[in-house]
Amino acid sequence: MEVGAGHGEMTEHLLATGAAVYAIELDEPLANRLKKLAKKFPNLTVVHGDVLQTDLAALAAGRRMHIYGNLPYYITSPILHHFFAIADAIDEIHVVIQQEVAQRLTAQPRTKLYGYLSVVTQLYARPEYVFQIPRSAFNPPPEVASALVTLRLPGDRTKVGIRDEEAFLEFVKLCFAQKRKTLVNNLRSLAKPDELRKVLAAHALRPDARAEQLSVAEFAALYTALRRNH
């Protein structure tokens, strides 16, 4: 799967592997140009449309997916969530995104850029910051630096065993609701402060712990404990 195939430069490299390639392109003139390329390569299928409205699993028809693309920076997060919704069918994702977002995906606990997007990415995938791409590599050059990121699936979800992942991620969002506040403050709607401190202590976490300090596994343990108590 190639997201935002554009003029088809990367598409041709993917086609050379002999694999079935689905090139998704929203811009109609570019999609029409790709359709001309499809006449030359029978293993190419051009999908004219928005990736967020495209049923990738239906296109794959049971086959394992490798996803490539240069993601529009302003909708990187929704596109990643769209991919993660079908995580069980994906082996790898290789995307060019804004450098700061790439750093957020790969950030570790107790670092400045670690946040909700880090947790959701690491729940579903094992992200690797591959390399930075300078602005001069693009024409026209963007206002921000870019980076190539590889996401290998699965991520921590195979270890933490969360059944309702949607509810778990809502819990993680609540934990990060106000990043400067402690978990006891951010989770007041779920439990009383004293109860929260006891649960934190039971998992070897400080009573003044903040969301940015917890790993995916620690979020999962805290979520499971609070659900059990309520």
C-alpha positions, 0 to 999 in steps of 0.5 A, a space after each residue: 500500500 502506498 499512501 499519497 503516491 503522487 507522481 509515482 517515483 516510489 511506486 515504480 520501486 515498489 512495483 519492481 518487487 513484483 508484489 501487488 501494489 495499491 497506490 492511493 492518491 487523492 489528487 485526480 490529475 496525479 491519480 490519472 497519471 498513475 493509471 497510465 503507469 498501471 497500463 505498464 505494470 499489471 501488478 499496480 492498482 490505482 485507488 483515487 480517493 482519501 486514505 482515511 475513507 479507504 478500506 485498506 483491509 478490503 483492498 488487501 483481501 486477507 494478504 499481509 500489508 506493508 505500507 509506505 508513504 509521505 504523509 500529509 503533516 496536518 493529518 499524520 495522527 488520524 492516518 496512523 490511527 486509521 492504520 492501527 485500526 487494522 494492525 493485525 493485518 499489517 507487518 510494517 509501515 514506512 512513512 515520511 513525516 514531520 521530524 517532531 512527530 517522528 520524535 514523538 512516536 519514538 520518544 521514551 518515558 521520562 523524556 520531553 516529547 513522550 505523550 499520548 501519540 508515543 503510547 498509542 504508537 508503541 502499543 501497536 508498533 515498534 517504532 524506529 527513527 530511521 533518519 532525518 530528511 532535510 528541507 532541501 530534499 523536497 521541491 518546494 521545500 517544506 517549512 519544517 524538517 522531515 524524517 523517515 520512520 519505520 513501524 514494525 508490528 506488533 507492538 506492546 499490545 501482544 504483551 499487555 493483553 488489553 481487551 478493549 483497546 479503545 477504552 484503554 486509549 481513552 484512559 491514556 488520553 485522560 492520564 495526559 489531559 493536563 501534562 503538568 498535573 499528576 495522575 492523581 489529579 488527572 484521574 479524579 473522575 475515575 477514583 478518589 485520590 487516596 484510592 489512586 495513591 494505593 493503586 500507584 503504590 501497588 505498582 511501584 509508582 510514586 504518589 506524585 507520578 505523571 503520565 509522561 513517566 509511565 511505559 505502555 505496560 505501566 499504563 496497562 497495569 494501572 488501567 486494569 487495576 482501576 477497572 477491577 476496582 470499579 
